[in-house]
Amino acid sequence: MDLHEKIDIKDEIRKRYGTVRRVYDYHLYTAKGVRLLDLCQEGGSAILGWRSGRAKLAFKNILDRGITGTFPTEIEDELVRSVQELLPHYRTVRWYANRDRARMACAHYLGLWSEIPLIESPLLHPEASLDIGPPGDSPHSASKTLHGVPIWRPWLDEAYYTMSDRVDSAFLREVNDALDTMVLVSPLPFAGGCTVAVFAEERDSILPSDSIAPALLGATARAFADLAQALSERTESDWSRFDSYTQPFWDRRGPYLVPKIRKSKYREFFESCLDKGILVSPDYETPSIVPVIADPGEFKRLSPSKGKK
């Protein structure tokens, strides 16, 4: 087996537990009667929970009004307002059918080559908390190669302050760089269909938004509004209460869990967690996420005596 091969999360769940019949908060309920604790959270889209907030109601209300066409609606303005409430320093908000379209729009705005990748915040890089020598001097410092279109995730500002004394300063300098444009991780747990990007300035050269179903735009707008409210409600204490269970395997940065396991061992680790009823991120570069609602007993399955590094 090629350990670097991409993990097929649907296949891995299906062959162990069958299909997913129901989801609630941070749990998946499977056809074989097994409840999985979700630390994957759809790459961050389910960070508020799978059925929290008012997004589903907004989706239903727009469908009930028959607004399903490509004509202009007030819903587009609602999405702009909800995103700018969250990120007021960005003057332009656009939405695209997928992440790749959003990435290309940001690259075009920055005048970069079209194939430049999306990258996570330097704070979420596995090497950020390693002692890798004087700032910027170490040839092994991965911070020197963190170039791409940045991905925005909530609660990283808090993570910056809580871990600033244990992060290589070369990474901290990257975090402090002004970000002219970003691709946002949507807080709407809906499989595809709408990715939001923000731009610091208004320019005619910014690629126009894609035509996306108004119901999905409305649900996304409401989800961002729910996220803005949650930002002030969730604190370090909501995530640190599980530290004793997660520390052997991850370095926690805010709500995000960055693996301590070597990349070559990550597939084995993913499969071991899933065997124990815990779904973690299938991608080494994408962090797992601490659930706000969980029973500490569920984390005991990750006992250090049973884990492998």
C-alpha positions as CSV (number, residue, x, y, z in Angstrom):
1,M,0.0,0.0,0.0
2,D,1.3,3.5,-0.9
3,L,1.1,5.4,2.4
4,H,1.2,8.7,0.5
5,E,-1.8,7.9,-1.6
6,K,-4.8,10.1,-0.9
7,I,-7.2,8.5,1.6
8,D,-10.7,7.9,0.3
9,I,-12.7,8.9,3.3
10,K,-16.1,7.6,1.9
11,D,-14.6,4.2,1.1
12,E,-12.9,3.9,4.5
13,I,-16.1,4.7,6.4
14,R,-18.3,2.5,4.1
15,K,-16.1,-0.7,4.4
16,R,-16.1,-0.5,8.2
17,Y,-19.5,0.9,9.1
18,G,-21.7,1.1,6.0
19,T,-23.4,4.3,5.0
20,V,-24.0,7.4,7.3
21,R,-27.7,7.5,8.1
22,R,-27.9,10.6,10.3
23,V,-25.6,13.4,11.6
24,Y,-26.0,15.6,14.7
25,D,-23.6,18.1,16.3
26,Y,-20.2,16.4,15.9
27,H,-21.3,12.8,15.4
28,L,-22.1,10.6,12.4
29,Y,-24.5,7.7,12.9
30,T,-23.9,4.8,10.6
31,A,-25.9,1.9,9.2
32,K,-24.1,-0.6,11.4
33,G,-25.2,1.3,14.5
34,V,-21.9,2.8,15.3
35,R,-21.6,6.5,16.3
36,L,-18.4,8.2,15.0
37,L,-16.9,11.2,16.7
38,D,-16.2,13.7,14.0
39,L,-12.9,15.5,14.2
40,C,-12.8,15.9,10.4
41,Q,-15.8,18.2,10.2
42,E,-15.9,18.4,6.4
43,G,-12.5,20.1,6.4
44,G,-13.8,22.8,8.7
45,S,-17.2,23.5,7.1
46,A,-18.9,21.7,10.0
47,I,-16.9,23.6,12.7
48,L,-20.2,25.0,14.1
49,G,-21.8,21.5,14.1
50,W,-23.6,19.6,11.5
51,R,-27.1,20.9,12.3
52,S,-26.4,24.1,14.3
53,G,-27.5,27.7,13.5
54,R,-30.2,29.0,11.1
55,A,-28.7,28.1,7.7
56,K,-31.0,25.2,7.0
57,L,-34.0,27.4,7.7
58,A,-32.7,30.1,5.4
59,F,-32.3,27.5,2.7
60,K,-35.8,26.2,3.1
61,N,-37.4,29.7,3.2
62,I,-35.8,30.7,-0.1
63,L,-36.9,27.5,-1.8
64,D,-40.4,28.1,-0.5
65,R,-40.4,31.5,-2.1
66,G,-39.6,29.9,-5.4
67,I,-36.3,31.9,-5.8
68,T,-34.3,29.2,-7.7
69,G,-33.2,31.0,-10.9
70,T,-30.2,33.0,-12.0
71,F,-31.8,36.5,-11.6
72,P,-30.4,39.1,-9.2
73,T,-31.7,38.9,-5.6
74,E,-31.2,40.7,-2.3
75,I,-29.7,37.4,-1.1
76,E,-26.4,38.3,-2.8
77,D,-26.2,41.5,-0.8
78,E,-26.9,39.6,2.4
79,L,-24.0,37.3,1.7
80,V,-21.7,40.3,1.2
81,R,-22.9,41.9,4.4
82,S,-22.4,38.8,6.5
83,V,-18.9,38.2,5.3
84,Q,-17.9,41.9,5.7
85,E,-19.3,41.8,9.3
86,L,-16.8,39.0,9.9
87,L,-14.0,40.5,7.9
88,P,-14.6,44.2,7.7
89,H,-11.2,45.1,6.2
90,Y,-12.1,43.4,2.9
91,R,-14.0,45.7,0.4
92,T,-14.9,43.0,-2.2
93,V,-16.6,39.7,-1.7
94,R,-17.0,37.1,-4.4
95,W,-18.4,33.6,-4.6
96,Y,-17.4,30.7,-6.9
97,A,-18.6,27.3,-7.7
98,N,-15.6,25.5,-6.1
99,R,-12.3,26.1,-4.4
100,D,-10.3,25.9,-7.5
101,R,-12.3,28.7,-9.1
102,A,-11.8,30.8,-6.0
103,R,-8.1,30.1,-5.9
104,M,-7.7,31.2,-9.6
105,A,-9.6,34.4,-8.9
106,C,-7.2,35.2,-6.0
107,A,-4.2,34.3,-8.0
108,H,-5.4,36.6,-10.8
109,Y,-5.9,39.4,-8.3
110,L,-2.4,39.0,-7.0
111,G,-0.9,38.8,-10.5
112,L,0.5,35.3,-9.8
113,W,0.6,32.2,-12.0
114,S,-2.6,30.4,-12.3
115,E,-1.3,27.1,-10.7
116,I,-0.2,28.7,-7.4
117,P,-1.7,26.4,-4.7
118,L,-4.0,27.1,-1.8
119,I,-2.1,27.0,1.5
120,E,-3.1,26.8,5.2
121,S,-2.0,29.5,7.7
122,P,1.7,29.1,8.7
123,L,0.3,28.5,12.3
124,L,-1.1,25.2,11.0
125,H,2.1,24.0,9.5
126,P,3.4,20.9,11.3
127,E,6.9,22.4,11.6
128,A,5.7,25.7,13.1
129,S,6.2,24.6,16.7
130,L,9.5,22.8,16.2
131,D,12.8,24.3,17.4
132,I,14.4,24.8,14.1
133,G,17.1,27.3,14.9
134,P,17.4,31.1,14.7
135,P,14.6,32.9,13.0
136,G,14.8,32.3,9.2
137,D,18.3,30.9,9.4
138,S,17.5,27.2,9.4
139,P,17.7,25.6,6.0
140,H,15.0,23.2,7.2
141,S,12.5,26.1,8.0
142,A,9.5,25.3,5.9
143,S,8.3,28.8,6.5
144,K,10.6,29.9,3.6
145,T,8.4,27.9,1.2
146,L,4.9,29.0,2.4
147,H,3.8,30.7,-0.8
148,G,0.3,30.4,-2.2
149,V,-3.2,31.7,-1.9
150,P,-4.1,31.7,1.8
151,I,-7.0,29.9,3.3
152,W,-8.9,31.7,6.1
153,R,-10.1,29.7,9.1
154,P,-11.9,31.2,12.2
155,W,-10.2,31.4,15.6
156,L,-6.7,31.5,14.3
157,D,-6.1,35.0,15.8
158,E,-6.6,33.5,19.2
159,A,-4.3,30.7,18.3
160,Y,-1.6,33.2,17.4
161,Y,-1.6,34.7,20.8
162,T,-1.9,31.5,22.8
163,M,1.0,29.8,21.0
164,S,3.2,32.7,20.1
165,D,5.8,31.7,22.8
166,R,6.3,28.3,21.2
167,V,6.2,28.9,17.5
168,D,9.3,29.6,15.4
169,S,9.4,33.3,14.8
170,A,9.9,32.8,11.0
171,F,6.4,31.4,10.9
172,L,5.0,34.3,13.0
173,R,6.4,36.8,10.5
174,E,4.5,35.0,7.8
175,V,1.3,35.2,9.8
176,N,1.7,38.9,10.3
177,D,2.1,39.6,6.6
178,A,-0.8,41.6,5.2
179,L,-3.2,39.3,3.3
180,D,-4.6,41.1,0.2
181,T,-6.9,38.2,-0.6
182,M,-8.1,34.9,0.9
183,V,-10.3,31.9,0.2
184,L,-12.6,31.3,3.2
185,V,-13.5,28.0,4.7
186,S,-17.3,28.1,4.6
187,P,-19.1,27.5,7.9
188,L,-21.9,25.8,5.9
189,P,-21.6,22.0,6.0
190,F,-22.8,21.5,2.5
191,A,-20.9,19.3,0.1
192,G,-19.6,21.8,-2.5
193,G,-21.3,24.5,-4.5
194,C,-20.2,27.8,-3.0
195,T,-16.7,29.0,-2.0
196,V,-16.2,32.6,-0.9
197,A,-13.1,34.7,-1.5
198,V,-12.4,38.2,-0.2
199,F,-10.2,41.0,-1.7
200,A,-8.8,44.0,0.1
201,E,-9.4,46.5,-2.7
202,E,-12.1,46.9,-5.4
203,R,-10.7,46.3,-8.8
204,D,-12.3,45.8,-12.2
205,S,-9.9,42.9,-12.8
206,I,-11.5,40.8,-10.0
207,L,-13.2,37.8,-11.6
208,P,-17.0,38.1,-11.3
209,S,-18.9,35.7,-9.0
210,D,-20.2,32.5,-10.4
211,S,-23.9,32.0,-10.8
212,I,-25.0,29.9,-7.8
213,A,-28.4,28.9,-6.6
214,P,-29.9,31.7,-4.4
215,A,-30.9,29.2,-1.7
216,L,-27.3,28.1,-1.3
217,L,-26.1,31.7,-1.2
218,G,-28.7,32.5,1.4
219,A,-27.7,29.5,3.6
220,T,-24.1,30.5,3.2
221,A,-24.9,34.1,4.3
222,R,-26.8,32.8,7.4
223,A,-23.9,30.4,8.2
224,F,-21.4,33.3,8.2
225,A,-23.7,35.3,10.4
226,D,-23.9,32.4,12.8
227,L,-20.1,32.1,12.7
228,A,-19.7,35.8,13.6
229,Q,-21.8,35.3,16.7
230,A,-19.9,32.1,17.6
231,L,-16.5,33.8,17.4
232,S,-17.2,35.7,20.7
233,E,-18.8,32.7,22.4
234,R,-16.2,30.0,22.0
235,T,-12.9,30.4,23.8
236,E,-9.7,28.5,24.6
237,S,-11.4,26.6,27.4
238,D,-13.8,25.0,25.0
239,W,-10.9,23.3,23.2
240,S,-8.3,22.8,25.9
241,R,-10.5,20.4,28.0
242,F,-9.6,17.5,25.7
243,D,-5.8,18.3,25.7
244,S,-4.9,15.4,27.9
245,Y,-6.2,13.0,25.3
246,T,-5.1,14.7,22.1
247,Q,-1.6,15.9,23.1
248,P,0.1,12.6,22.4
249,F,-1.0,12.8,18.7
250,W,-1.6,16.4,17.8
251,D,-0.3,19.9,18.6
252,R,-3.4,22.0,19.3
253,R,-3.5,25.5,17.8
254,G,-6.8,27.1,18.8
255,P,-9.5,24.5,17.8
256,Y,-7.2,22.9,15.2
257,L,-5.2,19.8,15.7
258,V,-1.9,19.5,13.7
259,P,-0.5,15.9,13.6
260,K,2.7,15.0,15.5
261,I,2.7,11.7,13.6
262,R,5.1,11.6,10.7
263,K,3.5,12.0,7.3
264,S,4.6,8.5,6.2
265,K,2.6,7.1,9.2
266,Y,-0.5,9.2,8.8
267,R,-2.6,6.7,6.8
268,E,-2.0,4.1,9.5
269,F,-3.0,6.7,12.1
270,F,-6.2,7.7,10.3
271,E,-7.2,4.0,9.9
272,S,-6.5,3.3,13.6
273,C,-8.6,6.3,14.7
274,L,-11.5,5.2,12.5
275,D,-11.3,1.7,13.8
276,K,-11.8,3.2,17.3
277,G,-14.8,5.3,16.1
278,I,-13.1,8.6,15.7
279,L,-13.0,10.3,12.2
280,V,-10.0,12.5,11.8
281,S,-8.9,14.6,8.8
282,P,-8.0,12.3,5.8
283,D,-5.5,14.8,4.7
284,Y,-2.2,15.3,6.5
285,E,-2.1,19.0,5.5
286,T,-5.6,19.8,6.6
287,P,-6.1,20.0,10.4
288,S,-8.5,17.9,12.4
289,I,-10.7,20.0,14.7
290,V,-11.7,19.8,18.3
291,P,-15.5,19.4,18.7
292,V,-17.2,21.7,21.1
293,I,-19.7,19.0,22.1
294,A,-18.2,15.6,23.0
295,D,-18.0,13.1,25.8
296,P,-14.4,13.0,27.2
297,G,-14.9,9.2,27.3
298,E,-14.9,9.1,23.5
299,F,-11.4,10.5,23.5
300,K,-10.2,7.8,25.8
301,R,-10.1,5.5,22.8
302,L,-7.0,7.5,21.8
303,S,-5.2,6.2,24.8
304,P,-1.4,6.8,24.3
305,S,-0.7,3.2,25.3
306,K,-2.6,2.2,22.1
307,G,-1.4,4.9,19.7
308,K,1.4,4.6,17.3
309,K,3.7,7.3,16.2
